[in-house]
Amino acid sequence: MRRLVAELVSDPHAREDVVQETLRVALERPPRSRTPGALRSWLATVLRKPQERAALVAPLLPEVRVAAAWAPGPGAIARGSAALARVARGMDRKLLLGTSLAASIPLVLWVRTGASSRAEIDPRLAPIEPRGLPADLGWAPPDCVELRRPVSARSALAQESAPPAEAAASIPDRVDAYLQPLVGARLFSGTVLLAREGEIVHSKAYGKAHFGLGRDNAPDTRFKLMSVTKSFTAVAVMTLEQTRRLELDDPVGRHLRPWPEAWSGVTLRHLLSHTSGIPNLEGQWGMRARQGDERGLAVWPAVERAVASTPLATVPGEVTSYSNFNYVLLGLVIESVSGEDYGSYLRSAVLGPAGLEHTGCDDGSRRPGLSMGYFRGRDGGLEESAQDMSVIRAAGDLYSSTLDLYRLDRALSADELLAPQARAEMLTLNGRFALGWQVSRILDRECVHHSGGANGYVADFLRFPEEGACVVVLSNFAFAPAGRIATDLAAILFGEPYEQPVRLDGQALARYEGVYATAHEPLRALLVRRSADLLLSFDVHGGVERCGASLLVPMGDGVFALPWSHGRLEFAIPASDAAGPATVRRRMGNEVAEMERRPAGELAWRAAVGSYETEPLLGSSVSIVERGGGLELRIEDGWPTSLDLVIVSTDLAIARAMETFGTQLHLTRDALGGVAGFRWERADGTTFVATRRE
């Protein structure tokens, strides 16, 4: 029907009665997909008609209903309704462009031909300035066009909770105001894009693509996507499925040989949904792949021989366990079935058809337009990343831009890459994951999304199919809170409440430093320390040797947000010790834990300074030394060569080679309470015991 309508309305020789009847049927039979984006796209096709034949369509359009949430602004309304407006030229009628699903309030574009015409507007509708109308409409706003949008209860609440100036600001202004404190504190560098109803609402770059060269980020700057690559891989597999070269429930061994007998029950669907039960053998794969220049399918026979006897960890289909190795294997299947390498097939089946101009496979080289990724050093400075992700190819190898991810969203919202049935199957949950995507509720809306982070980059890609919206956040800071940023930018896009970050003076942060714990959980502590103009928070758990740190997002005096969730820390620091202990309240959803600041035991650790004997595997000489007012674990002829010791208690410290990651180092004592040595688990999982030298 859609194709027939398009052909008829563009054919000047088509019989008018046939055109009218076809349009009438089309209007009564909207597309199977009732998402706003699909309906708008369909209407644009139905109504794409030469001006001189607009009279044919006019009798059919006393009102055109589109089940859509209210548009984000007048410009988007005008752009989305351009086809309708052209058809309506010369009509004295209103076109119902949308209905708020939450409040059932119409959104109207009133087109009037005479000054005496009056619009009967629902009083619950708030007027907005008619900016952004196409120049070729031939009208002179505001005399002839009146745009109004509904004020839903949810958006009204968001405006009430925001400061007056902020509530009145445009979406780009609010995004800028949100991100500038993070950019100023070197907590974000990258690009963002917000789109709704298929239209870009805001696209902007912040910070530097290369700090050493002083090169700014731009909207088309490329960033490594890391695990967002998995969504591309899933789309590529679905293209093979819809061309009947494979089926999702095929055993993997049908397409990838040799294949371990112990894994014979694993299907392609299991790999796509992280329910294969295969242990995450990424380390074994990477070790073999890094031995030469071979990649992809050429590496598999040697790896298969090494892992052939490895049993499944769980029964396929029963347990969800996120695994890069699942997607490494899917990349091999794509190569085996298509007869092309992963990158070539992706270009021909996905990137090319979707019009993605800035996306490709990373080979570790410094490509033009690709940003430099950065880690945060132990002193808070930036350290360049040089890691080559090509070894894991289909699990995390792609680079792209926000504009290209927007193009992918548009292609997946139509029929450009996948048929509706294939799209629906890809987004059906199989355990906790769909196929290459997560599907969950964000801001009380269905969201299809994936994130990624490693190698100096983080990415978050949120798609809201019902609203025809997407939010993309790409950063070349490995420590940027991309997940929180993406969710808050979506709140800005939809007019929902969000918290505004602030910039705090670095010197003022010292008052929050310390170790916080409760008497009820003696083996758990929260370690907070300053890092340049930010605060670091370590979660320390007894029995868990690895300790990850989070850079806290300042939200106000004494209030800091956790970067990867919507948890927060609320500090209460008295003016003096006599006024009571310093405390921190940690909020995670409905769970609240209050902890008091306790002595960290720095003095006890000064007694640990000295030399230690340990296994040659660690190094020829190991010592704890004083450096810059703190302590350092120094290793001669070993790896790593030095680690900061962050004191937690009299017998526990975190040894860290990177600012945001470390492992626990435990002092051991003799019968008299003196320091006898230490026990430490290195990042690779190897445990070392050191004895103090006399």
C-alpha positions in Angstrom: 0.0 0.0 0.0 2.8 2.4 0.9 4.6 1.9 -2.3 1.4 2.1 -4.4 0.4 5.4 -2.7 3.9 6.8 -3.4 3.7 5.9 -7.1 0.2 7.2 -7.6 0.7 10.6 -6.0 3.8 11.2 -8.0 2.3 10.2 -11.3 0.6 13.2 -13.0 -1.3 10.8 -15.4 -2.9 8.8 -12.7 -6.8 8.9 -12.6 -8.0 11.2 -9.9 -10.7 8.8 -8.6 -8.0 6.0 -8.3 -5.7 8.4 -6.4 -8.6 9.5 -4.1 -9.7 5.9 -3.4 -6.1 4.7 -2.7 -5.5 7.6 -0.3 -8.8 6.9 1.5 -7.9 3.3 2.0 -4.4 4.2 3.1 -5.7 6.6 5.7 -8.0 3.9 7.1 -5.2 1.4 7.2 -2.1 2.8 8.8 1.1 0.8 8.9 1.4 -2.2 11.1 3.9 -0.5 13.3 2.1 2.3 15.3 5.2 4.0 16.7 5.2 7.8 16.1 8.2 7.6 13.9 6.6 5.0 11.6 3.3 6.8 11.4 5.0 10.1 10.6 7.1 8.5 7.9 4.0 6.8 6.5 2.0 10.0 6.4 4.9 11.8 4.7 4.8 9.2 2.0 1.0 9.3 1.7 0.9 13.0 1.4 3.9 13.6 -0.8 2.0 15.2 -3.6 2.6 18.0 -6.1 1.1 21.4 -5.0 -1.2 21.6 -8.0 -2.9 18.4 -7.0 -3.3 19.2 -3.3 -7.0 19.7 -3.8 -7.3 15.9 -4.3 -6.1 15.2 -0.8 -7.9 18.1 1.0 -11.4 16.5 1.2 -9.8 13.4 2.8 -8.2 15.3 5.7 -10.8 16.9 8.0 -8.3 15.7 10.6 -5.4 13.3 10.4 -4.7 11.4 13.6 -1.1 10.3 14.6 -0.6 8.4 17.8 2.4 10.4 19.0 3.6 12.0 22.2 3.9 15.8 22.0 6.8 17.1 20.0 9.8 18.6 21.8 9.5 22.1 20.3 8.0 24.2 17.6 10.8 23.6 15.1 10.4 19.9 15.3 6.6 20.3 15.0 7.0 22.4 11.9 9.5 20.1 10.3 7.5 17.0 11.1 4.3 18.5 9.7 5.8 20.1 6.5 4.1 17.6 4.2 0.8 18.0 5.9 1.1 21.8 5.8 1.8 21.8 2.1 -1.3 19.7 1.4 -3.4 21.9 3.7 -2.4 25.1 1.8 -5.7 26.9 0.9 -7.7 25.0 3.5 -9.4 26.5 6.5 -9.2 23.6 8.8 -7.0 22.2 11.5 -4.8 19.2 11.2 -4.5 17.0 14.3 -0.8 16.1 14.3 -0.6 14.2 17.5 -2.2 13.2 20.8 -0.4 13.1 24.1 -0.6 9.5 25.1 -0.4 10.4 28.8 -3.1 13.1 28.8 -5.0 12.6 25.6 -4.6 16.3 24.7 -4.3 17.1 21.0 -1.4 18.9 19.3 -2.7 21.0 16.4 -1.4 23.0 13.5 -4.2 25.5 12.6 -4.0 26.8 9.1 -6.2 29.7 8.3 -6.7 31.6 5.1 -8.6 34.7 6.5 -7.9 37.0 9.3 -11.5 36.5 10.5 -11.0 32.8 11.1 -10.8 31.8 14.8 -9.3 28.7 16.3 -11.2 26.9 19.0 -8.2 25.8 21.1 -8.4 23.6 24.1 -7.6 25.8 27.1 -5.2 23.2 28.4 -2.9 23.8 25.4 0.0 26.2 26.0 0.9 28.5 23.0 4.4 28.4 21.6 6.1 30.7 19.2 5.8 29.4 15.5 9.5 29.4 14.8 11.2 27.0 12.3 8.5 26.9 9.6 9.7 26.0 6.1 10.3 29.1 4.1 8.5 27.9 1.0 5.1 27.6 2.7 4.1 31.1 1.5 2.6 32.2 4.8 3.5 35.0 7.1 3.6 33.7 10.7 2.2 34.5 13.2 -0.8 35.9 11.3 -1.7 32.8 9.5 -0.3 29.9 11.6 -0.9 29.0 15.2 1.1 26.2 16.8 0.2 24.8 20.2 1.4 21.9 22.2 -0.1 20.1 25.2 1.2 20.7 28.7 1.2 17.2 30.3 1.1 16.7 34.0 4.6 15.1 33.8 6.2 18.0 31.8 4.5 20.6 34.1 6.0 18.9 37.1 9.4 19.0 35.5 9.1 22.7 34.8 8.0 23.4 38.4 11.0 21.5 39.8 13.5 23.3 37.6 14.7 26.9 38.3 12.6 29.5 36.4 15.4 30.4 33.9 16.2 26.8 33.2 12.5 25.8 32.7 12.2 28.5 30.0 15.5 27.5 28.3 15.7 25.6 25.0 16.8 22.0 24.9 20.3 23.0 23.5 20.7 25.6 26.2 19.8 23.1 28.9 22.2 20.5 27.5 25.0 23.1 27.5 24.2 24.1 31.0 24.2 20.5 32.1 27.5 19.5 30.4 29.6 22.7 31.0 30.4 21.9 34.7 31.5 18.4 33.7 33.7 19.7 30.8 35.2 22.3 33.2 36.1 19.6 35.7 37.6 17.4 33.0 34.9 14.8 33.7 33.6 14.9 30.1 35.0 15.3 26.6 33.1 14.1 23.6 30.0 14.6 21.5 26.3 14.3 22.2 23.2 14.0 20.0 19.5 14.2 20.9 16.8 13.4 18.3 13.0 13.1 18.5 10.4 12.2 15.8 13.3 11.5 13.5 14.7 15.0 13.8 18.0 16.1 15.4 17.2 18.4 18.3 20.7 19.0 19.4 24.1 17.9 18.2 27.3 19.3 19.7 30.9 18.5 20.5 32.7 19.4 23.8 36.4 19.2 24.8 39.3 18.0 22.8 39.8 15.1 20.3 43.5 15.3 21.1 44.7 17.3 24.1 48.3 17.1 23.1 47.7 18.6 19.7 45.0 20.9 20.9 42.5 19.5 18.3 38.8 20.1 19.3 36.1 17.5 19.1 33.6 18.0 16.3 30.1 16.5 15.7 31.6 14.1 13.1 34.6 13.1 15.3 35.0 9.3 15.6 35.1 7.5 18.9 35.7 3.8 19.7 32.3 2.2 20.6 33.7 -0.7 22.5 30.7 -3.0 23.4 28.2 -0.9 21.4 29.8 -2.9 18.5 27.7 -5.9 19.7 24.5 -4.2 18.5 26.0 -3.8 15.0 27.1 -7.5 15.1 23.5 -8.5 16.0 22.1 -6.5 13.1 24.6 -8.2 10.8 23.5 -11.6 12.0 19.9 -10.7 11.5 20.6 -9.7 7.9 22.0 -13.2 7.3 18.9 -14.7 9.0 16.4 -12.7 6.9 18.3 -13.7 3.7 18.0 -17.4 4.9 21.7 -18.1 5.1 21.3 -19.1 8.7 18.6 -19.5 11.4 18.9 -18.1 14.9 18.2 -21.5 16.4 20.9 -23.2 14.3 23.7 -24.9 16.4 26.8 -22.8 16.2 28.7 -25.9 15.1 26.7 -26.0 11.8 28.4 -22.8 10.7 31.7 -22.7 12.6 34.1 -25.7 12.4 35.9 -27.1 14.2 33.6 -26.8 17.2 34.0 -28.3 20.7 31.7 -31.3 21.2 31.0 -30.2 24.7 29.4 -27.0 23.3 27.2 -28.8 20.7 23.9 -27.6 22.3 24.8 -23.9 21.9 22.8 -22.0 19.3 23.3 -18.6 17.6 20.4 -17.2 19.7 22.3 -18.3 22.8 25.4 -16.4 21.7 23.4 -13.3 20.8 21.6 -13.2 24.2 24.6 -14.1 26.4 22.9 -17.3 27.5 25.4 -19.8 25.8 26.9 -21.1 29.0 30.3 -20.9 27.4 32.9 -19.5 29.8 34.2 -16.1 28.9 37.4 -17.2 27.2 38.3 -13.7 25.9 41.7 -14.0 27.6 42.7 -17.2 25.7 41.4 -15.8 22.5 43.3 -12.5 22.9 46.5 -14.3 23.9 46.5 -16.2 20.6 45.3 -13.4 18.4 48.0 -11.0 19.6 50.8 -13.5 18.6 50.6 -12.4 15.0 48.8 -10.3 12.4 46.0 -12.8 11.8 42.5 -11.9 12.9 39.1 -13.4 12.9 38.4 -16.8 11.4 42.1 -17.5 10.7 42.8 -17.6 14.5 40.0 -20.0 15.4 41.5 -23.4 14.7 44.4 -22.9 17.2 42.0 -21.4 19.8 39.6 -24.3 19.3 42.3 -26.9 20.0 43.2 -25.0 23.2 39.6 -24.8 24.5 38.1 -28.0 23.1 38.0 -29.7 26.5 36.5 -26.7 28.3 33.1 -27.7 29.7 30.1 -25.4 29.7 29.6 -23.3 32.8 25.8 -23.5 32.6 23.1 -25.1 30.5 22.6 -23.1 27.3 19.5 -20.8 27.6 19.2 -21.0 31.3 21.6 -18.3 32.7 22.5 -14.9 31.4 26.2 -14.2 31.7 27.6 -11.2 29.7 30.5 -12.3 27.6 32.8 -10.7 25.0 33.7 -14.2 23.8 30.1 -14.9 22.7 30.4 -12.0 20.2 33.9 -13.0 19.1 32.3 -16.3 18.1 29.5 -14.5 16.3 32.0 -12.5 14.3 33.5 -15.8 13.2 30.1 -17.1 12.2 29.5 -14.0 10.1 32.8 -14.6 8.3 32.1 -18.3 7.8 28.6 -17.8 6.4 29.2 -14.7 4.3 32.7 -15.7 2.9 33.9 -12.2 3.8 35.9 -10.8 6.7 33.8 -9.2 9.5 34.5 -5.6 8.4 33.8 -6.1 4.7 30.4 -7.8 5.4 29.4 -5.1 7.9 30.1 -2.4 5.3 28.1 -4.1 2.6 25.1 -5.3 4.7 24.8 -2.6 7.4 27.0 0.4 7.2 26.5 1.1 3.5 22.7 0.6 3.3 22.3 2.7 6.5 24.4 5.6 5.1 27.0 5.4 7.9 30.0 7.5 6.7 32.2 7.6 9.8 32.0 4.0 11.1 34.5 1.2 10.6 36.8 -1.4 12.3 39.7 -0.2 14.5 43.1 -1.7 13.7 45.0 0.3 16.3 46.2 3.0 13.8 45.6 6.7 14.3 42.9 7.3 11.7 42.0 10.8 10.5 39.0 12.1 12.5 39.4 9.5 15.3 39.8 11.0 18.7 42.5 10.0 21.1 41.2 8.0 24.1 42.3 8.9 27.6 42.6 7.2 31.0 43.0 9.2 34.2 46.5 8.9 35.7 47.2 8.4 39.4 47.8 12.2 39.8 44.6 13.1 38.0 46.3 13.9 34.7 45.3 12.4 31.3 47.2 9.4 29.9 46.8 8.4 26.3 45.5 5.0 25.3 47.1 2.9 22.6 45.3 -0.4 22.9 44.3 -2.2 19.7 40.8 -3.6 19.9 40.9 -5.5 16.6 41.7 -8.8 18.5 38.0 -8.9 19.7 36.6 -7.6 16.5 32.8 -8.3 16.6 32.7 -7.8 20.4 34.2 -4.3 20.6 36.2 -3.2 17.6 34.1 -0.5 15.9 34.5 3.3 15.9 31.8 5.7 14.9 30.3 9.2 15.4 27.1 10.4 17.0 25.7 11.3 13.6 26.3 7.8 12.3 24.6 6.3 15.3 21.6 8.6 14.7 21.6 7.3 11.1 21.6 3.7 12.4 18.6 4.6 14.7 16.7 5.9 11.7 17.6 2.9 9.5 16.4 0.5 12.2 13.2 2.5 12.7 12.3 1.9 9.0 12.7 -1.0 6.7 16.1 0.0 5.4 18.1 -2.8 7.1 15.7 -5.3 8.6 12.1 -6.3 7.9 9.6 -5.6 10.8 9.6 -9.3 11.8 13.4 -9.4 12.0 13.5 -6.2 14.0 10.9 -7.5 16.5 12.7 -10.8 17.0 16.0 -8.9 17.6 14.4 -6.9 20.3 12.6 -9.7 22.1 14.1 -10.5 25.5 15.9 -13.8 25.9 16.6 -13.7 29.7 18.1 -10.3 30.6 19.1 -9.4 27.1 17.5 -9.2 23.7 19.7 -10.0 20.7 22.6 -7.6 20.8 20.5 -5.0 22.7 19.2 -4.4 26.2 15.5 -3.5 26.4 14.3 -1.9 29.6 12.2 1.0 31.0 14.1 4.3 31.3 12.2 7.4 32.3 9.0 5.3 32.3 9.5 4.6 28.5 10.6 1.6 26.6 14.3 2.0 25.7 16.4 -0.1 23.5 20.0 0.5 24.4 23.6 -0.6 24.7 26.7 0.9 26.3 30.4 0.3 26.0 33.6 1.3 27.8 37.4 0.5 27.7 40.5 1.6 26.0 40.1 5.2 26.9 36.5 5.6 25.6 32.9 5.2 26.8 29.7 5.2 24.8 26.0 5.1 25.6 23.3 4.7 22.9 19.7 5.0 23.9 16.8 4.5 21.5 13.2 5.2 22.3 11.1 3.6 19.5 7.7 4.7 20.7 8.9 8.4 20.6 11.0 8.0 17.5 13.8 9.4 19.7 17.4 8.6 20.5 20.2 10.0 22.7 23.9 9.3 21.9 26.8 10.1 24.2 30.4 9.3 23.0 33.4 10.3 25.1 37.2 9.9 24.8 37.5 9.9 28.6 37.4 6.3 29.9 36.1 7.7 33.2 33.3 9.9 31.9 29.9 9.1 33.5 28.3 8.4 30.1 25.4 6.4 31.4 24.3 9.1 33.8 24.8 11.8 31.2 22.7 9.9 28.6 19.8 9.3 31.0 19.8 12.9 32.1 19.9 14.2 28.5 17.0 12.0 27.7 15.2 13.6 30.7 15.9 17.0 29.2 14.6 15.8 25.8 11.4 14.6 27.3 10.9 17.4 29.7 11.4 15.2 32.8 13.1 16.2 36.1 16.9 15.8 36.3 19.7 16.9 38.5 22.0 19.7 37.4 25.7 19.1 38.0 27.8 21.9 39.5 31.5 22.9 39.6 33.1 22.8 43.0 36.4 24.4 44.1 39.0 21.7 44.3 40.4 22.9 47.6 36.9 22.5 49.2 36.8 18.8 48.4 39.5 17.9 50.9 36.9 18.2 53.7 35.1 15.1 52.4 38.2 12.8 52.3 38.4 9.8 54.6 37.3 6.2 55.3 33.6 5.8 56.1 32.2 2.6 57.7 29.4 1.3 60.0 29.7 -0.8 63.1 27.3 -3.3 61.5 29.5 -4.0 58.5 33.1 -4.1 59.7 34.3 -5.6 56.5 32.9 -3.0 54.2 34.0 0.6 53.9 33.7 3.6 51.6 37.1 5.3 50.9 36.8 8.9 49.6 39.8 10.8 48.4 40.5 13.9 46.4 41.8 13.6 42.8 42.6 17.1 41.4 39.3 18.9 41.2 37.2 15.8 41.8 36.5 13.1 44.4 37.2 9.4 44.1 35.0 6.9 45.9 36.3 3.3 46.4 34.0 0.5 47.6 36.0 -1.8 49.8 34.6 -5.3 50.6 36.1 -8.0 52.7 36.9 -11.0 50.6 36.8 -9.0 47.3 40.4 -8.2 46.4 39.6 -6.0 43.4 38.5 -2.4 44.2 37.0 -0.1 41.5 36.7 3.6 42.1 34.2 6.0 40.8 34.7 9.7 40.1 31.9 11.4 41.8 29.7 14.0 40.0 29.3 17.2 42.1 25.6 18.1 42.4 25.8 20.7 45.2 27.5 21.4 48.5 28.1 18.0 50.1 26.0 16.1 47.5 27.7 13.9 44.8 26.2 11.6 42.3 27.5 8.1 41.5 28.5 8.0 37.8 27.0 4.7 36.6 23.7 4.7 38.5 21.3 7.2 40.0 22.7 6.7 43.5 24.2 9.5 45.4 26.4 10.4 48.4 25.3 13.0 50.9 28.0 14.3 53.3 27.4 16.0 56.6 30.7 17.5 57.8 30.5 19.3 61.2 32.5 22.5 61.8 34.6 20.7 64.5 35.1 17.3 66.0 33.2 18.5 69.1 30.1 18.9 67.0 30.0 15.2 66.2 31.5 12.8 63.6 31.5 13.4 59.9 29.0 11.1 58.1 28.0 10.2 54.6 24.6 8.9 53.6 24.6 6.6 50.5 21.4 6.4 48.6 20.8 3.6 46.0 17.1 3.7 45.0 15.1 3.0 48.2 18.2 1.7 50.1 19.9 4.2 52.4 23.1 3.4 54.3 24.7 5.9 56.8 28.4 5.6 57.6 30.7 7.5 59.9 34.2 8.7 59.1 36.8 6.6 60.9 40.6 6.8 61.4 42.3 5.4 58.4 45.5 4.2 60.2 48.1 6.1 58.3 50.5 6.1 61.3 50.3 2.3 61.6 51.3 2.0 57.9 54.5 4.2 58.4 55.9 1.2 60.3 55.5 -0.9 57.1 58.1 1.1 55.2 61.0 -1.2 54.2 62.1 -4.0 52.0 60.4 -7.4 51.5 61.3 -10.8 50.1 58.8 -12.5 47.7 58.6 -14.8 44.7 60.9 -14.0 41.7 57.7 -14.0 39.5 56.7 -10.7 41.1 60.1 -9.0 40.8 63.7 -9.0 42.0 63.1 -6.6 44.8 59.9 -5.3 46.5 59.7 -2.4 48.9 57.2 0.0 50.5 58.5 3.6 50.4 57.4 7.1 51.2 56.7 9.3 48.2 55.1 12.7 48.1 53.5 12.5 51.5 52.1 9.1 50.8 53.2 5.5 50.4 54.2 3.5 47.3 54.7 -0.2 46.6 57.8 -0.3 44.4 58.7 -3.4 42.4 62.1 -3.8 40.7 62.3 -5.9 37.4 58.6 -6.8 37.6 55.1 -5.7 36.6 53.7 -3.3 37.5 56.7 -1.2 38.6 55.0 1.0 41.2 51.6 1.3 42.8 50.1 4.0 45.1 49.0 2.6 48.5 45.7 4.2 49.6 45.2 3.5 53.3 41.9 2.0 54.4 42.6 0.7 57.9 45.6 -0.2 60.1 46.1 -3.4 58.1 44.4 -2.8 54.7 45.4 -0.6 51.8 44.4 -0.4 48.1 47.4 -0.8 45.8 46.6 1.0 42.5 48.4 1.4 39.3 45.5 3.3 37.8 43.5 6.0 39.5 40.2 4.2 39.4 41.3 0.6 39.9 43.3 -1.3 42.5 43.5 -4.5 44.5 43.7 -5.0 48.3 47.0 -5.3 50.0 46.9 -6.8 53.5 49.6 -6.4 56.2 50.5 -9.5 58.2 51.8 -9.1 61.8 54.0 -11.0 64.1 53.2 -12.1 67.7 54.2 -8.7 69.1 52.0 -6.8 66.6 54.8 -5.7 64.4 54.7 -5.7 60.6 55.8 -9.2 59.4 54.9 -8.9 55.7 52.0 -8.5 53.4 49.6 -10.5 51.1 48.6 -9.0 47.7 46.6 -10.2 44.7 47.9 -8.6 41.5 45.3 -7.4 38.8 45.8 -10.7 36.8 44.7 -12.7 39.8 48.1 -14.0 41.0 48.5 -13.8 44.7 51.9 -13.0 46.3 53.1 -13.3 49.9 56.0 -11.1 51.0 58.1 -11.4 54.1 59.8 -8.4 55.7 63.6 -8.5 55.5 65.5 -8.1 58.8 
